[in-house]
Amino acid sequence: MHPAIIYIQEHRDAFVEELKAFCRIPSVSTKSEHKADMQRAAEWLTDSMRNIGLEHVEVMPTAGHPVVYADWLHAPGAPTALIYGHYDVQPPEPLDLWISGPFDPTIRNGELYARGAVDDKGQVFMHLKALEAHLKTRGTLPVNVKLLIEGEEEIGSPNLDLFIAKHQDMLKADVVVISDTAMIAKGAPGITHGLRGLAYFQIDVEGTKSDLHSGSFGGAVINPAFALAQILSRLKDGNGRITIPGFYEDVRKLPAEERRALARLPFSEKKFQRQIGAPALFGEKSFTTLERLWARPTLEINGLYSGFIGGGAKTVLPGRAMAKVSMRLVPNQDPAKIARLFTQHVKRICPKTVRVKVTEISGRGTPWLAPTDHPAMQAMARAIQKGFGKQPVFTRTGGTIPVVATFTRLLKAPSLLMGIGLPDENAHAPNEKLDLDNLHHGMLAAVHLWNELAETRLK
């Protein structure tokens, strides 16, 4: 047995305790009161990286939260892999829905409950421990590695593209390895080869210069909340199809063979419905739930605000109304084109009795789809099979990791997405958790990955 594999097995419990320490740090990137915690999380990473033998370890500043960099470059002639992840986490609210404290890591039924356990501290930690296993047992790695762990993924990575552009030489690699995704089911390890893109907007509708008494003014002017509701209702039809002219023009058709492959995956629509607590599933007609989740674009209302929303009654005619709307995009949709079409359509259908402002917020995400027969992809498949004892399946995900497209554009390097999360692990929700068995086997797979890449001709 490979010495690194033995090392992982012997240190299984100790690794869990280390991960708990990482998860205790409330590195919430979106809240200014956690700025010191963000720095503390970055320093926790640098200490860990130095302890396992990585070099050139540095907390590198950006206009926002810092990036953590490290490398080990002593494998001449071998490929270079760039490992990407993030140390920031989502806000834990609502706190009253947590069974145990979000930053008080607790194990229940073989799962670690904590904010960031699966997204993404546990998955970053998995790679650190796999590297440690190689370096502590053999004193070397089979490949060259670089690590780029950012602190702003949960707020759209506003400074990451600029950082990568400025440090292209430092980050140059033959392949990028990312673990920030999920398996389709327990016991079904997988490789994600497709991501949806993202475009996100705020719609502000203004009727009058201030809120008004609904008795004194109701009937004389349009209610901005009604006007906004009319706008939103015209963005989709009753069959779930988006009505923006030209929206589907560039959508890549889902090949018949991939539709058959998706149908064979261990996914139950009834179980999915029960898990999320929905009375019924709904989406674009003529497509299955998995097809709609992974390979079809969406338009969703993410937030609404207008008027009085407190307890009791207040007879107010609101002066303003606001909605946040996001669209998940698929190959070959262009976020810039979709932004233009969306803005034009909202202004076109807005009632003339109100003023409307459409603002793009957050970063755009470009859809991404990788060929499953790439040599690096096949190397990862072999590593996962050795680590989990099962042949992995190829899946897509409905989410967006904008930096994948950036790596493709700036570094010209293929990305490998090996996630160990599960669909029910509540990333971004109360009671986030990580299956510790998946963490262990993920470490084993990561150990094998470096051996497999070292023996693979990537170009």
Buried (B, 14 or more C-beta within 10 A) or exposed (E): EBEBBEBBEEBBEEBBEBBBEBBBBBBBBEEEEBBEBBBBBBBBBBEBBEEBBBEEBBBBEBEBBBBBBBBBBEBEEBBBBBBBBBBBBBBBEEEEEBEEBBBEBBBEEEBBBBBBBBBBBBBBBBBBBBBBBBBBBEEEBBBBBBBBBBBBBBBBBBBBBEBBEEBEEBBBBBBBBBBBBBBBBEEBBBBBBBBBBBBBBBBBBBBBEEBBEBEEBEEEBBBBBBBBBBBBEBBBEEEBBBEBEEBEEBBEEBEEEBBEBBEEBEBEEEEBBEEEEEEEEEBBEEBBBBBBBBBBBBBEEEEBBBBEEEEEEEEBBBBBBBBBBBBBBBBEBBBEBBBEBBBBBBEEBBBEEBEBBBEBEBBBBBBBBBEBEBBBBBBBBBBBBBBBEEEBBBBBBBBBBBBBBBBBEBBEBBBBBBBBBBBBBBBEEBBBBBBBBBBBBBBBBBBBBBBBBBEBEBE
